Amino acid sequence: MTALRSIAMLGALVASASACVTINIYFPAAAAEKAADRIIDDVWQLPGGATPAAPQPMEGDEK
Amino acid sequence: MIPLMPIVRAWFAIILLGVAGLAVAQGNLEIDTPAIAALKQSMQRRHAQLTPLYDSGVIGLAADGNVALRDASGVPLAQRGQVNALVAAENADRAALYREIARANGHPEWEADVRKTFGERWIDRAPSGWWVQRGGWGRK
């Protein structure tokens, strides 16, 4: 009985572990795009940059 | 006989890890690290010097996530060295940024994917008038 339960547990363990690998092995493209946009906003000081990094007194930025 | 408690604990730990992985898959990449912040700041400062070069088409945004020297003919000879140095410094920061993002998320092997994503986003977000490389070079 307990042996059976251990085997079931082991099975669950293996299943969960493989699920993790499946999730992590692929590159999260959508998340990466969001991250890239946030960084580009900051570096180019575009409006919509959420981080109040360095509020520069620059009004007329080029279009 | 396998002792059960450690297995149960390991199982929960793995579930928690799985949830964390899911968060990455669905929402956000970690980009709030000191190394990334420092690179962003360095690039932000350099951007003021790069802007006129983008505007005049001397440099452009390459498909590989780098900045490329496109046409230096409009730059006085005396200043070409400085432009080259700016481009080299920018590309060094960009390479470090892509590497750091991949590393901060526990997947150094994602570096090339991060670079590719950035390559597309820099170009998509660039204001009109800048030169970008989509297949060939063209002006936005």
N, CA and C atoms of all chains as a GROMACS GRO file, in nm:
protein
  609
    1MET      N    1   0.084  -0.120   0.000
    1MET     CA    2   0.000   0.000   0.000
    1MET      C    3   0.087   0.125   0.000
    2THR      N    4   0.175   0.134   0.105
    2THR     CA    5   0.262   0.252   0.110
    2THR      C    6   0.356   0.253  -0.010
    3ALA      N    7   0.397   0.135  -0.050
    3ALA     CA    8   0.487   0.127  -0.165
    3ALA      C    9   0.417   0.181  -0.289
    4LEU      N   10   0.289   0.146  -0.302
    4LEU     CA   11   0.210   0.193  -0.416
    4LEU      C   12   0.200   0.344  -0.415
    5ARG      N   13   0.179   0.399  -0.290
    5ARG     CA   14   0.166   0.545  -0.278
    5ARG      C   15   0.296   0.615  -0.314
    6SER      N   16   0.406   0.554  -0.271
    6SER     CA   17   0.535   0.613  -0.305
    6SER      C   18   0.555   0.617  -0.455
    7ILE      N   19   0.514   0.511  -0.518
    7ILE     CA   20   0.530   0.505  -0.664
    7ILE      C   21   0.443   0.612  -0.730
    8ALA      N   22   0.321   0.628  -0.677
    8ALA     CA   23   0.232   0.731  -0.731
    8ALA      C   24   0.295   0.868  -0.713
    9MET      N   25   0.351   0.893  -0.593
    9MET     CA   26   0.418   1.020  -0.564
    9MET      C   27   0.533   1.044  -0.661
   10LEU      N   28   0.610   0.940  -0.679
   10LEU     CA   29   0.725   0.950  -0.769
   10LEU      C   30   0.678   0.986  -0.909
   11GLY      N   31   0.568   0.926  -0.948
   11GLY     CA   32   0.511   0.954  -1.080
   11GLY      C   33   0.472   1.101  -1.090
   12ALA      N   34   0.405   1.151  -0.985
   12ALA     CA   35   0.363   1.291  -0.984
   12ALA      C   36   0.485   1.382  -0.991
   13LEU      N   37   0.588   1.344  -0.918
   13LEU     CA   38   0.712   1.422  -0.915
   13LEU      C   39   0.772   1.434  -1.054
   14VAL      N   40   0.781   1.322  -1.119
   14VAL     CA   41   0.839   1.320  -1.254
   14VAL      C   42   0.753   1.403  -1.349
   15ALA      N   43   0.620   1.389  -1.336
   15ALA     CA   44   0.530   1.462  -1.424
   15ALA      C   45   0.545   1.613  -1.403
   16SER      N   46   0.548   1.656  -1.275
   16SER     CA   47   0.560   1.800  -1.249
   16SER      C   48   0.693   1.852  -1.298
   17ALA      N   49   0.798   1.774  -1.275
   17ALA     CA   50   0.931   1.818  -1.314
   17ALA      C   51   0.938   1.836  -1.466
   18SER      N   52   0.882   1.743  -1.538
   18SER     CA   53   0.888   1.754  -1.684
   18SER      C   54   0.803   1.871  -1.731
   19ALA      N   55   0.694   1.900  -1.660
   19ALA     CA   56   0.610   2.014  -1.695
   19ALA      C   57   0.692   2.142  -1.682
   20CYS      N   58   0.770   2.152  -1.575
   20CYS     CA   59   0.854   2.269  -1.553
   20CYS      C   60   0.952   2.287  -1.668
   21VAL      N   61   1.014   2.181  -1.705
   21VAL     CA   62   1.112   2.188  -1.812
   21VAL      C   63   1.046   2.238  -1.940
   22THR      N   64   0.925   2.187  -1.965
   22THR     CA   65   0.854   2.229  -2.085
   22THR      C   66   0.828   2.379  -2.082
   23ILE      N   67   0.789   2.429  -1.965
   23ILE     CA   68   0.758   2.572  -1.954
   23ILE      C   69   0.883   2.656  -1.976
   24ASN      N   70   0.993   2.614  -1.916
   24ASN     CA   71   1.110   2.700  -1.911
   24ASN      C   72   1.200   2.692  -2.033
   25ILE      N   73   1.185   2.586  -2.108
   25ILE     CA   74   1.282   2.565  -2.214
   25ILE      C   75   1.256   2.658  -2.331
   26TYR      N   76   1.134   2.702  -2.349
   26TYR     CA   77   1.100   2.788  -2.462
   26TYR      C   78   1.122   2.934  -2.427
   27PHE      N   79   1.168   3.007  -2.524
   27PHE     CA   80   1.192   3.149  -2.505
   27PHE      C   81   1.058   3.224  -2.501
   28PRO      N   82   1.031   3.298  -2.394
   28PRO     CA   83   0.903   3.369  -2.384
   28PRO      C   84   0.902   3.495  -2.469
   29ALA      N   85   0.865   3.482  -2.594
   29ALA     CA   86   0.880   3.591  -2.691
   29ALA      C   87   0.797   3.714  -2.654
   30ALA      N   88   0.674   3.692  -2.609
   30ALA     CA   89   0.588   3.807  -2.576
   30ALA      C   90   0.644   3.884  -2.457
   31ALA      N   91   0.689   3.810  -2.356
   31ALA     CA   92   0.747   3.875  -2.239
   31ALA      C   93   0.874   3.951  -2.277
   32ALA      N   94   0.950   3.894  -2.368
   32ALA     CA   95   1.074   3.959  -2.411
   32ALA      C   96   1.044   4.088  -2.486
   33GLU      N   97   0.938   4.087  -2.566
   33GLU     CA   98   0.901   4.210  -2.637
   33GLU      C   99   0.861   4.319  -2.540
   34LYS      N  100   0.785   4.280  -2.438
   34LYS     CA  101   0.745   4.378  -2.336
   34LYS      C  102   0.866   4.435  -2.266
   35ALA      N  103   0.959   4.346  -2.231
   35ALA     CA  104   1.080   4.390  -2.161
   35ALA      C  105   1.161   4.483  -2.251
   36ALA      N  106   1.170   4.446  -2.380
   36ALA     CA  107   1.246   4.529  -2.474
   36ALA      C  108   1.182   4.667  -2.484
   37ASP      N  109   1.051   4.672  -2.494
   37ASP     CA  110   0.983   4.801  -2.506
   37ASP      C  111   1.006   4.889  -2.383
   38ARG      N  112   1.003   4.827  -2.267
   38ARG     CA  113   1.027   4.905  -2.145
   38ARG      C  114   1.167   4.964  -2.145
   39ILE      N  115   1.263   4.883  -2.188
   39ILE     CA  116   1.402   4.931  -2.188
   39ILE      C  117   1.421   5.037  -2.296
   40ILE      N  118   1.361   5.018  -2.412
   40ILE     CA  119   1.373   5.116  -2.520
   40ILE      C  120   1.310   5.248  -2.478
   41ASP      N  121   1.194   5.242  -2.412
   41ASP     CA  122   1.132   5.365  -2.360
   41ASP      C  123   1.231   5.442  -2.273
   42ASP      N  124   1.298   5.369  -2.186
   42ASP     CA  125   1.392   5.433  -2.094
   42ASP      C  126   1.513   5.490  -2.167
   43VAL      N  127   1.570   5.411  -2.255
   43VAL     CA  128   1.695   5.452  -2.320
   43VAL      C  129   1.668   5.570  -2.415
   44TRP      N  130   1.558   5.564  -2.485
   44TRP     CA  131   1.526   5.670  -2.580
   44TRP      C  132   1.443   5.780  -2.517
   45GLN      N  133   1.408   5.764  -2.389
   45GLN     CA  134   1.328   5.862  -2.317
   45GLN      C  135   1.196   5.891  -2.388
   46LEU      N  136   1.133   5.785  -2.432
   46LEU     CA  137   1.006   5.801  -2.502
   46LEU      C  138   0.894   5.819  -2.401
   47PRO      N  139   0.790   5.894  -2.437
   47PRO     CA  140   0.674   5.903  -2.348
   47PRO      C  141   0.614   5.765  -2.331
   48GLY      N  142   0.572   5.736  -2.210
   48GLY     CA  143   0.522   5.602  -2.183
   48GLY      C  144   0.624   5.519  -2.107
   49GLY      N  145   0.745   5.575  -2.094
   49GLY     CA  146   0.845   5.510  -2.010
   49GLY      C  147   0.797   5.516  -1.866
   50ALA      N  148   0.768   5.400  -1.809
   50ALA     CA  149   0.702   5.398  -1.678
   50ALA      C  150   0.797   5.437  -1.565
   51THR      N  151   0.925   5.405  -1.583
   51THR     CA  152   1.017   5.429  -1.474
   51THR      C  153   1.057   5.576  -1.470
   52PRO      N  154   1.045   5.639  -1.355
   52PRO     CA  155   1.085   5.778  -1.342
   52PRO      C  156   1.235   5.786  -1.321
   53ALA      N  157   1.309   5.738  -1.418
   53ALA     CA  158   1.453   5.723  -1.403
   53ALA      C  159   1.522   5.858  -1.386
   54ALA      N  160   1.524   5.937  -1.488
   54ALA     CA  161   1.590   6.066  -1.480
   54ALA      C  162   1.506   6.169  -1.554
   55PRO      N  163   1.417   6.236  -1.482
   55PRO     CA  164   1.332   6.334  -1.547
   55PRO      C  165   1.414   6.451  -1.597
   56GLN      N  166   1.438   6.454  -1.726
   56GLN     CA  167   1.522   6.558  -1.781
   56GLN      C  168   1.436   6.672  -1.833
   57PRO      N  169   1.482   6.793  -1.811
   57PRO     CA  170   1.404   6.909  -1.855
   57PRO      C  171   1.415   6.928  -2.005
   58MET      N  172   1.372   6.827  -2.080
   58MET     CA  173   1.380   6.835  -2.225
   58MET      C  174   1.239   6.831  -2.282
   59GLU      N  175   1.200   6.936  -2.347
   59GLU     CA  176   1.063   6.942  -2.396
   59GLU      C  177   1.052   6.898  -2.541
   60GLY      N  178   1.122   6.971  -2.628
   60GLY     CA  179   1.104   6.944  -2.771
   60GLY      C  180   1.193   6.833  -2.821
   61ASP      N  181   1.152   6.710  -2.800
   61ASP     CA  182   1.234   6.602  -2.853
   61ASP      C  183   1.195   6.573  -2.997
   62GLU      N  184   1.294   6.525  -3.069
   62GLU     CA  185   1.276   6.511  -3.213
   62GLU      C  186   1.177   6.402  -3.248
   63LYS      N  187   1.112   6.419  -3.356
   63LYS     CA  188   1.016   6.317  -3.400
   63LYS      C  189   1.073   6.243  -3.518
   64MET      N  190   1.168   0.083   0.068
   64MET     CA  191   1.074   0.185   0.119
   64MET      C  192   1.131   0.325   0.095
   65ILE      N  193   1.054   0.408   0.034
   65ILE     CA  194   1.097   0.546   0.014
   65ILE      C  195   1.028   0.634   0.119
   66PRO      N  196   1.102   0.711   0.195
   66PRO     CA  197   1.038   0.800   0.293
   66PRO      C  198   0.954   0.905   0.219
   67LEU      N  199   0.831   0.925   0.270
   67LEU     CA  200   0.736   1.008   0.196
   67LEU      C  201   0.759   1.158   0.210
   68MET      N  202   0.789   1.202   0.334
   68MET     CA  203   0.794   1.348   0.358
   68MET      C  204   0.887   1.423   0.262
   69PRO      N  205   1.011   1.376   0.247
   69PRO     CA  206   1.099   1.449   0.154
   69PRO      C  207   1.041   1.456   0.014
   70ILE      N  208   0.973   1.352  -0.026
   70ILE     CA  209   0.914   1.351  -0.160
   70ILE      C  210   0.806   1.456  -0.170
   71VAL      N  211   0.722   1.462  -0.065
   71VAL     CA  212   0.614   1.562  -0.065
   71VAL      C  213   0.674   1.701  -0.072
   72ARG      N  214   0.780   1.721   0.008
   72ARG     CA  215   0.843   1.854   0.010
   72ARG      C  216   0.902   1.888  -0.127
   73ALA      N  217   0.969   1.791  -0.183
   73ALA     CA  218   1.030   1.814  -0.315
   73ALA      C  219   0.922   1.845  -0.418
   74TRP      N  220   0.813   1.775  -0.404
   74TRP     CA  221   0.702   1.793  -0.497
   74TRP      C  222   0.650   1.937  -0.490
   75PHE      N  223   0.631   1.987  -0.366
   75PHE     CA  224   0.583   2.124  -0.350
   75PHE      C  225   0.683   2.225  -0.405
   76ALA      N  226   0.810   2.197  -0.379
   76ALA     CA  227   0.914   2.287  -0.429
   76ALA      C  228   0.908   2.294  -0.581
   77ILE      N  229   0.887   2.179  -0.641
   77ILE     CA  230   0.884   2.174  -0.788
   77ILE      C  231   0.761   2.248  -0.840
   78ILE      N  232   0.648   2.231  -0.770
   78ILE     CA  233   0.526   2.302  -0.811
   78ILE      C  234   0.552   2.453  -0.804
   79LEU      N  235   0.616   2.499  -0.695
   79LEU     CA  236   0.644   2.641  -0.680
   79LEU      C  237   0.732   2.690  -0.794
   80LEU      N  238   0.834   2.614  -0.826
   80LEU     CA  239   0.923   2.649  -0.938
   80LEU      C  240   0.845   2.658  -1.068
   81GLY      N  241   0.753   2.565  -1.084
   81GLY     CA  242   0.671   2.562  -1.204
   81GLY      C  243   0.588   2.689  -1.214
   82VAL      N  244   0.533   2.734  -1.100
   82VAL     CA  245   0.453   2.857  -1.099
   82VAL      C  246   0.541   2.976  -1.138
   83ALA      N  247   0.664   2.978  -1.086
   83ALA     CA  248   0.756   3.086  -1.121
   83ALA      C  249   0.786   3.084  -1.271
   84GLY      N  250   0.806   2.966  -1.323
   84GLY     CA  251   0.831   2.952  -1.466
   84GLY      C  252   0.714   3.001  -1.547
   85LEU      N  253   0.594   2.973  -1.499
   85LEU     CA  254   0.473   3.016  -1.565
   85LEU      C  255   0.466   3.169  -1.568
   86ALA      N  256   0.507   3.231  -1.458
   86ALA     CA  257   0.505   3.377  -1.452
   86ALA      C  258   0.593   3.434  -1.561
   87VAL      N  259   0.708   3.373  -1.582
   87VAL     CA  260   0.797   3.419  -1.688
   87VAL      C  261   0.732   3.397  -1.824
   88ALA      N  262   0.674   3.278  -1.841
   88ALA     CA  263   0.616   3.245  -1.971
   88ALA      C  264   0.502   3.339  -2.006
   89GLN      N  265   0.426   3.382  -1.904
   89GLN     CA  266   0.306   3.459  -1.935
   89GLN      C  267   0.327   3.609  -1.927
   90GLY      N  268   0.412   3.653  -1.837
   90GLY     CA  269   0.412   3.796  -1.812
   90GLY      C  270   0.542   3.867  -1.836
   91ASN      N  271   0.632   3.852  -1.746
   91ASN     CA  272   0.744   3.942  -1.744
   91ASN      C  273   0.878   3.872  -1.738
   92LEU      N  274   0.973   3.935  -1.803
   92LEU     CA  275   1.111   3.894  -1.783
   92LEU      C  276   1.170   3.984  -1.677
   93GLU      N  277   1.261   3.929  -1.601
   93GLU     CA  278   1.331   4.009  -1.501
   93GLU      C  279   1.425   4.106  -1.571
   94ILE      N  280   1.401   4.236  -1.553
   94ILE     CA  281   1.494   4.334  -1.611
   94ILE      C  282   1.535   4.439  -1.507
   95ASP      N  283   1.495   4.417  -1.382
   95ASP     CA  284   1.528   4.516  -1.280
   95ASP      C  285   1.647   4.468  -1.196
   96THR      N  286   1.761   4.458  -1.260
   96THR     CA  287   1.881   4.422  -1.185
   96THR      C  288   1.978   4.540  -1.194
   97PRO      N  289   2.070   4.549  -1.098
   97PRO     CA  290   2.166   4.661  -1.100
   97PRO      C  291   2.246   4.666  -1.230
   98ALA      N  292   2.284   4.550  -1.281
   98ALA     CA  293   2.365   4.548  -1.404
   98ALA      C  294   2.285   4.606  -1.522
   99ILE      N  295   2.160   4.566  -1.533
   99ILE     CA  296   2.076   4.615  -1.643
   99ILE      C  297   2.048   4.764  -1.626
  100ALA      N  298   2.024   4.807  -1.502
  100ALA     CA  299   2.000   4.949  -1.478
  100ALA      C  300   2.121   5.033  -1.519
  101ALA      N  301   2.240   4.983  -1.487
  101ALA     CA  302   2.363   5.057  -1.521
  101ALA      C  303   2.381   5.066  -1.672
  102LEU      N  304   2.352   4.957  -1.742
  102LEU     CA  305   2.365   4.957  -1.889
  102LEU      C  306   2.264   5.054  -1.952
  103LYS      N  307   2.142   5.051  -1.898
  103LYS     CA  308   2.039   5.140  -1.949
  103LYS      C  309   2.082   5.286  -1.934
  104GLN      N  310   2.136   5.317  -1.817
  104GLN     CA  311   2.177   5.454  -1.791
  104GLN      C  312   2.290   5.498  -1.885
  105SER      N  313   2.383   5.408  -1.905
  105SER     CA  314   2.495   5.437  -1.994
  105SER      C  315   2.444   5.463  -2.136
  106MET      N  316   2.349   5.381  -2.181
  106MET     CA  317   2.295   5.397  -2.316
  106MET      C  318   2.210   5.523  -2.327
  107GLN      N  319   2.140   5.553  -2.219
  107GLN     CA  320   2.057   5.673  -2.217
  107GLN      C  321   2.144   5.798  -2.234
  108ARG      N  322   2.257   5.799  -2.163
  108ARG     CA  323   2.347   5.914  -2.172
  108ARG      C  324   2.404   5.926  -2.312
  109ARG      N  325   2.439   5.815  -2.373
  109ARG     CA  326   2.499   5.816  -2.506
  109ARG      C  327   2.397   5.855  -2.613
  110HIS      N  328   2.273   5.830  -2.584
  110HIS     CA  329   2.171   5.851  -2.687
  110HIS      C  330   2.166   5.995  -2.737
  111ALA      N  331   2.192   6.091  -2.650
  111ALA     CA  332   2.191   6.231  -2.692
  111ALA      C  333   2.293   6.255  -2.803
  112GLN      N  334   2.406   6.187  -2.795
  112GLN     CA  335   2.509   6.201  -2.898
  112GLN      C  336   2.475   6.123  -3.025
  113LEU      N  337   2.401   6.014  -3.006
  113LEU     CA  338   2.367   5.931  -3.122
  113LEU      C  339   2.253   5.989  -3.204
  114THR      N  340   2.163   6.062  -3.138
  114THR     CA  341   2.042   6.110  -3.206
  114THR      C  342   2.070   6.185  -3.336
  115PRO      N  343   2.162   6.286  -3.336
  115PRO     CA  344   2.187   6.355  -3.464
  115PRO      C  345   2.243   6.261  -3.571
  116LEU      N  346   2.314   6.158  -3.528
  116LEU     CA  347   2.369   6.062  -3.625
  116LEU      C  348   2.260   5.974  -3.685
  117TYR      N  349   2.161   5.938  -3.603
  117TYR     CA  350   2.045   5.865  -3.657
  117TYR      C  351   1.970   5.956  -3.754
  118ASP      N  352   1.947   6.080  -3.709
  118ASP     CA  353   1.867   6.173  -3.790
  118ASP      C  354   1.928   6.196  -3.927
  119SER      N  355   2.061   6.204  -3.932
  119SER     CA  356   2.126   6.234  -4.058
  119SER      C  357   2.158   6.108  -4.138
  120GLY      N  358   2.129   5.992  -4.083
  120GLY     CA  359   2.150   5.868  -4.157
  120GLY      C  360   2.294   5.818  -4.156
  121VAL      N  361   2.378   5.881  -4.075
  121VAL     CA  362   2.516   5.833  -4.064
  121VAL      C  363   2.515   5.692  -4.003
  122ILE      N  364   2.431   5.675  -3.903
  122ILE     CA  365   2.417   5.542  -3.844
  122ILE      C  366   2.271   5.497  -3.858
  123GLY      N  367   2.252   5.368  -3.845
  123GLY     CA  368   2.117   5.314  -3.854
  123GLY      C  369   2.103   5.195  -3.760
  124LEU      N  370   1.979   5.147  -3.750
  124LEU     CA  371   1.951   5.033  -3.663
  124LEU      C  372   1.958   4.905  -3.746
  125ALA      N  373   2.052   4.820  -3.713
  125ALA     CA  374   2.072   4.697  -3.787
  125ALA      C  375   1.976   4.590  -3.738
  126ALA      N  376   1.952   4.492  -3.824
  126ALA     CA  377   1.857   4.386  -3.791
  126ALA      C  378   1.907   4.298  -3.676
  127ASP      N  379   2.038   4.298  -3.655
  127ASP     CA  380   2.093   4.209  -3.552
  127ASP      C  381   2.095   4.272  -3.414
  128GLY      N  382   2.023   4.383  -3.396
  128GLY     CA  383   2.016   4.442  -3.263
  128GLY      C  384   2.131   4.536  -3.233
  129ASN      N  385   2.213   4.562  -3.332
  129ASN     CA  386   2.323   4.656  -3.315
  129ASN      C  387   2.292   4.788  -3.383
  130VAL      N  388   2.382   4.885  -3.356
  130VAL     CA  389   2.382   5.009  -3.433
  130VAL      C  390   2.491   4.991  -3.538
  131ALA      N  391   2.463   5.036  -3.661
  131ALA     CA  392   2.563   5.018  -3.767
  131ALA      C  393   2.600   5.152  -3.829
  132LEU      N  394   2.726   5.167  -3.859
  132LEU     CA  395   2.773   5.282  -3.934
  132LEU      C  396   2.728   5.262  -4.077
  133ARG      N  397   2.648   5.356  -4.128
  133ARG     CA  398   2.584   5.333  -4.257
  133ARG      C  399   2.650   5.415  -4.367
  134ASP      N  400   2.667   5.546  -4.338
  134ASP     CA  401   2.721   5.636  -4.440
  134ASP      C  402   2.796   5.749  -4.370
  135ALA      N  403   2.926   5.734  -4.365
  135ALA     CA  404   3.007   5.832  -4.292
  135ALA      C  405   3.050   5.948  -4.379
  136SER      N  406   3.003   5.950  -4.504
  136SER     CA  407   3.053   6.052  -4.597
  136SER      C  408   3.016   6.194  -4.552
  137GLY      N  409   2.907   6.205  -4.476
  137GLY     CA  410   2.868   6.338  -4.430
  137GLY      C  411   2.942   6.384  -4.306
  138VAL      N  412   3.023   6.295  -4.252
  138VAL     CA  413   3.093   6.328  -4.128
  138VAL      C  414   3.234   6.378  -4.161
  139PRO      N  415   3.271   6.494  -4.111
  139PRO     CA  416   3.408   6.542  -4.133
  139PRO      C  417   3.509   6.438  -4.085
  140LEU      N  418   3.616   6.426  -4.164
  140LEU     CA  419   3.718   6.324  -4.131
  140LEU      C  420   3.761   6.327  -3.986
  141ALA      N  421   3.776   6.447  -3.934
  141ALA     CA  422   3.827   6.461  -3.798
  141ALA      C  423   3.733   6.398  -3.695
  142GLN      N  424   3.605   6.389  -3.732
  142GLN     CA  425   3.508   6.338  -3.633
  142GLN      C  426   3.474   6.190  -3.652
  143ARG      N  427   3.529   6.131  -3.756
  143ARG     CA  428   3.490   5.992  -3.784
  143ARG      C  429   3.534   5.895  -3.675
  144GLY      N  430   3.651   5.924  -3.620
  144GLY     CA  431   3.699   5.839  -3.511
  144GLY      C  432   3.603   5.840  -3.393
  145GLN      N  433   3.552   5.959  -3.366
  145GLN     CA  434   3.459   5.973  -3.254
  145GLN      C  435   3.328   5.897  -3.282
  146VAL      N  436   3.282   5.906  -3.406
  146VAL     CA  437   3.160   5.834  -3.442
  146VAL      C  438   3.181   5.683  -3.428
  147ASN      N  439   3.295   5.638  -3.478
  147ASN     CA  440   3.327   5.494  -3.466
  147ASN      C  441   3.329   5.450  -3.321
  148ALA      N  442   3.388   5.534  -3.236
  148ALA     CA  443   3.398   5.499  -3.094
  148ALA      C  444   3.260   5.494  -3.031
  149LEU      N  445   3.174   5.589  -3.069
  149LEU     CA  446   3.038   5.590  -3.016
  149LEU      C  447   2.963   5.463  -3.054
  150VAL      N  448   2.975   5.425  -3.182
  150VAL     CA  449   2.906   5.305  -3.230
  150VAL      C  450   2.959   5.181  -3.157
  151ALA      N  451   3.090   5.175  -3.143
  151ALA     CA  452   3.150   5.058  -3.076
  151ALA      C  453   3.104   5.050  -2.931
  152ALA      N  454   3.100   5.165  -2.864
  152ALA     CA  455   3.060   5.166  -2.723
  152ALA      C  456   2.913   5.127  -2.709
  153GLU      N  457   2.831   5.179  -2.800
  153GLU     CA  458   2.688   5.147  -2.796
  153GLU      C  459   2.668   4.996  -2.818
  154ASN      N  460   2.738   4.941  -2.916
  154ASN     CA  461   2.720   4.799  -2.944
  154ASN      C  462   2.772   4.710  -2.831
  155ALA      N  463   2.877   4.757  -2.763
  155ALA     CA  464   2.927   4.682  -2.648
  155ALA      C  465   2.822   4.681  -2.537
  156ASP      N  466   2.759   4.797  -2.513
  156ASP     CA  467   2.654   4.803  -2.411
  156ASP      C  468   2.535   4.716  -2.450
  157ARG      N  469   2.501   4.720  -2.578
  157ARG     CA  470   2.387   4.639  -2.622
  157ARG      C  471   2.414   4.490  -2.604
  158ALA      N  472   2.533   4.447  -2.641
  158ALA     CA  473   2.569   4.306  -2.624
  158ALA      C  474   2.560   4.267  -2.477
  159ALA      N  475   2.612   4.355  -2.391
  159ALA     CA  476   2.609   4.326  -2.247
  159ALA      C  477   2.465   4.322  -2.197
  160LEU      N  478   2.382   4.412  -2.250
  160LEU     CA  479   2.241   4.417  -2.210
  160LEU      C  480   2.169   4.286  -2.245
  161TYR      N  481   2.188   4.241  -2.368
  161TYR     CA  482   2.121   4.118  -2.410
  161TYR      C  483   2.168   3.999  -2.325
  162ARG      N  484   2.299   3.997  -2.300
  162ARG     CA  485   2.356   3.889  -2.219
  162ARG      C  486   2.300   3.893  -2.077
  163GLU      N  487   2.293   4.014  -2.021
  163GLU     CA  488   2.247   4.028  -1.882
  163GLU      C  489   2.100   3.989  -1.867
  164ILE      N  490   2.018   4.026  -1.964
  164ILE     CA  491   1.876   3.992  -1.956
  164ILE      C  492   1.860   3.840  -1.957
  165ALA      N  493   1.932   3.774  -2.046
  165ALA     CA  494   1.924   3.628  -2.052
  165ALA      C  495   1.971   3.566  -1.920
  166ARG      N  496   2.079   3.621  -1.868
  166ARG     CA  497   2.136   3.568  -1.745
  166ARG      C  498   2.045   3.592  -1.625
  167ALA      N  499   1.988   3.714  -1.618
  167ALA     CA  500   1.903   3.748  -1.504
  167ALA      C  501   1.780   3.659  -1.498
  168ASN      N  502   1.745   3.599  -1.610
  168ASN     CA  503   1.629   3.512  -1.613
  168ASN      C  504   1.666   3.364  -1.609
  169GLY      N  505   1.792   3.340  -1.578
  169GLY     CA  506   1.837   3.202  -1.558
  169GLY      C  507   1.855   3.123  -1.685
  170HIS      N  508   1.858   3.193  -1.800
  170HIS     CA  509   1.876   3.122  -1.927
  170HIS      C  510   1.976   3.195  -2.016
  171PRO      N  511   2.104   3.178  -1.986
  171PRO     CA  512   2.206   3.244  -2.069
  171PRO      C  513   2.191   3.209  -2.217
  172GLU      N  514   2.134   3.092  -2.244
  172GLU     CA  515   2.120   3.049  -2.385
  172GLU      C  516   2.012   3.129  -2.458
  173TRP      N  517   1.938   3.213  -2.387
  173TRP     CA  518   1.837   3.296  -2.452
  173TRP      C  519   1.898   3.422  -2.516
  174GLU      N  520   2.027   3.442  -2.496
  174GLU     CA  521   2.089   3.569  -2.539
  174GLU      C  522   2.058   3.602  -2.685
  175ALA      N  523   2.073   3.504  -2.772
  175ALA     CA  524   2.048   3.528  -2.916
  175ALA      C  525   1.902   3.565  -2.941
  176ASP      N  526   1.811   3.501  -2.868
  176ASP     CA  527   1.669   3.533  -2.884
  176ASP      C  528   1.638   3.674  -2.834
  177VAL      N  529   1.701   3.709  -2.721
  177VAL     CA  530   1.682   3.844  -2.666
  177VAL      C  531   1.732   3.946  -2.768
  178ARG      N  532   1.848   3.919  -2.825
  178ARG     CA  533   1.906   4.010  -2.924
  178ARG      C  534   1.813   4.027  -3.045
  179LYS      N  535   1.759   3.916  -3.091
  179LYS     CA  536   1.671   3.919  -3.207
  179LYS      C  537   1.545   4.001  -3.176
  180THR      N  538   1.489   3.977  -3.057
  180THR     CA  539   1.369   4.052  -3.017
  180THR      C  540   1.399   4.202  -3.013
  181PHE      N  541   1.512   4.237  -2.951
  181PHE     CA  542   1.549   4.378  -2.944
  181PHE      C  543   1.571   4.435  -3.084
  182GLY      N  544   1.637   4.358  -3.170
  182GLY     CA  545   1.662   4.405  -3.306
  182GLY      C  546   1.532   4.448  -3.372
  183GLU      N  547   1.428   4.366  -3.355
  183GLU     CA  548   1.299   4.401  -3.414
  183GLU      C  549   1.236   4.522  -3.347
  184ARG      N  550   1.245   4.527  -3.215
  184ARG     CA  551   1.177   4.634  -3.141
  184ARG      C  552   1.244   4.769  -3.161
  185TRP      N  553   1.378   4.774  -3.162
  185TRP     CA  554   1.446   4.902  -3.189
  185TRP      C  555   1.395   4.957  -3.321
  186ILE      N  556   1.387   4.869  -3.422
  186ILE     CA  557   1.349   4.912  -3.557
  186ILE      C  558   1.202   4.955  -3.560
  187ASP      N  559   1.116   4.875  -3.497
  187ASP     CA  560   0.973   4.910  -3.496
  187ASP      C  561   0.947   5.042  -3.425
  188ARG      N  562   1.023   5.067  -3.320
  188ARG     CA  563   0.996   5.185  -3.238
  188ARG      C  564   1.068   5.309  -3.289
  189ALA      N  565   1.159   5.292  -3.384
  189ALA     CA  566   1.238   5.406  -3.431
  189ALA      C  567   1.148   5.511  -3.496
  190PRO      N  568   1.176   5.639  -3.472
  190PRO     CA  569   1.096   5.743  -3.536
  190PRO      C  570   1.121   5.747  -3.686
  191SER      N  571   1.025   5.803  -3.759
  191SER     CA  572   1.041   5.809  -3.904
  191SER      C  573   1.159   5.901  -3.937
  192GLY      N  574   1.224   5.866  -4.047
  192GLY     CA  575   1.343   5.941  -4.087
  192GLY      C  576   1.471   5.866  -4.055
  193TRP      N  577   1.466   5.773  -3.960
  193TRP     CA  578   1.585   5.697  -3.926
  193TRP      C  579   1.603   5.581  -4.024
  194TRP      N  580   1.729   5.544  -4.040
  194TRP     CA  581   1.759   5.431  -4.128
  194TRP      C  582   1.755   5.300  -4.051
  195VAL      N  583   1.686   5.204  -4.108
  195VAL     CA  584   1.673   5.074  -4.041
  195VAL      C  585   1.697   4.962  -4.143
  196GLN      N  586   1.740   4.850  -4.091
  196GLN     CA  587   1.770   4.735  -4.177
  196GLN      C  588   1.660   4.630  -4.166
  197ARG      N  589   1.577   4.627  -4.269
  197ARG     CA  590   1.475   4.520  -4.278
  197ARG      C  591   1.500   4.454  -4.411
  198GLY      N  592   1.568   4.342  -4.407
  198GLY     CA  593   1.617   4.287  -4.532
  198GLY      C  594   1.729   4.378  -4.580
  199GLY      N  595   1.694   4.479  -4.658
  199GLY     CA  596   1.793   4.580  -4.695
  199GLY      C  597   1.775   4.705  -4.610
  200TRP      N  598   1.864   4.802  -4.632
  200TRP     CA  599   1.853   4.927  -4.557
  200TRP      C  600   1.748   5.017  -4.620
  201GLY      N  601   1.672   5.082  -4.537
  201GLY     CA  602   1.574   5.176  -4.587
  201GLY      C  603   1.546   5.283  -4.483
  202ARG      N  604   1.486   5.391  -4.529
  202ARG     CA  605   1.456   5.501  -4.438
  202ARG      C  606   1.312   5.487  -4.393
  203LYS      N  607   1.291   5.496  -4.264
  203LYS     CA  608   1.154   5.483  -4.212
  203LYS      C  609   1.069   5.603  -4.248
   0.00000   0.00000   0.00000
